[in-house]
């Protein structure tokens, strides 16, 4: 049986134009790997939205990363001040990973 270790899975829903800011925060927290997933449409308390290919005005993306507890907390501390003002959705949960030394 393969051994696994617990790490944090971090997902951040963000307006795509703000992604460079979030990536800088990820890097400054010491997290070296992440993926950006583009989102076509969704909905929330403020209603539904859909990506507009022409203007990109409603473009949203999800940044996905796996990190140690310490690095995840460092990222949370950096992002917390802009969660409300930039209308971010941040989720953090435990996951089992193989090769935990990579995170």
For each residue, the residues with C-beta under 8 A, 3 or more apart:
1:
2: 98
3: 98
4: 96 97 98 100
5: 96 97 100
6: 94 95 96 97
7: 66 67 68 69 94 95 97 100 103
8: 66 67 68 69 71 72 92 93 94 95
9: 64 65 66 92 93 94 95
10: 31 63 64 65 66 67 72 75 90 91 92
11: 62 63 64 89 90 91 92
12: 22 62 63 79 88 89 90 91
13: 39 60 61 62 88 89
14: 18 19 22 60 61 62 63 86 88
15: 18 59 60 86 87
16: 19 38 56 59 60 61
17: 56 59
18: 14 15 21 22 86
19: 14 16 22 23 36 61 63
20: 23 24
21: 18 24 25 82
22: 12 14 18 19 25 26 63 79 88
23: 19 20 26 27 34 63
24: 20 21 27 28
25: 21 22 28 29 75 78 79
26: 22 23 29 31 34 63 65 75
27: 23 24 30 31 32
28: 24 25 74 78
29: 25 26 67 71 72 74 75 78
30: 27 71 74
31: 10 26 27 34 65 67 71 72 75
32: 27
33: 65 66 102 103
34: 23 26 31 63 64 65
35: 63 64 65
36: 19 61 62 63 64
37: 61 62 63 64
38: 16 51 59 60 61
39: 13 42 51 60 61 62
40: 50 51
41: 48 49 50 51
42: 39 48 49 60
43: 47 48 49
44: 47
45:
46:
47: 43 44
48: 41 42 43
49: 41 42 43 58 60
50: 40 41 58
51: 38 39 40 41 56 58 59 60
52: 55 56 57 58 59
53: 56
54:
55: 52
56: 16 17 51 52 53 59
57: 52
58: 49 50 51 52
59: 15 16 17 38 51 52 56
60: 13 14 15 16 38 39 42 49 51
61: 13 14 16 19 36 37 38 39
62: 11 12 13 14 36 37 39
63: 10 11 12 14 19 22 23 26 34 35 36 37
64: 9 10 11 34 35 36 37
65: 9 10 26 31 33 34 35 75
66: 7 8 9 10 33 95 97 103
67: 7 8 10 29 31 71 72 75 103
68: 7 8 71 72 103
69: 7 8 72 73
70: 73 74
71: 8 29 30 31 67 68 74 75 103
72: 8 10 29 31 67 68 69 75 76 92
73: 69 70 76 77
74: 28 29 30 70 71 77 78
75: 10 25 26 29 31 65 67 71 72 78 79
76: 72 73 79 80 90 92
77: 73 74 80
78: 25 28 29 74 75 81
79: 12 22 25 75 76 82 83 88 90
80: 76 77 83
81: 78 85
82: 21 79 85 86 88
83: 79 80 86 88 90
84: 87
85: 81 82
86: 14 15 18 82 83
87: 15 84
88: 12 13 14 22 79 82 83
89: 11 12 13
90: 10 11 12 76 79 83
91: 10 11 12
92: 8 9 10 11 72 76
93: 8 9
94: 6 7 8 9
95: 6 7 8 9 66
96: 4 5 6
97: 4 5 6 7 66 100 102 103
98: 2 3 4
99: 102
100: 4 5 7 97 103
101:
102: 33 97 99
103: 7 33 66 67 68 71 97 100
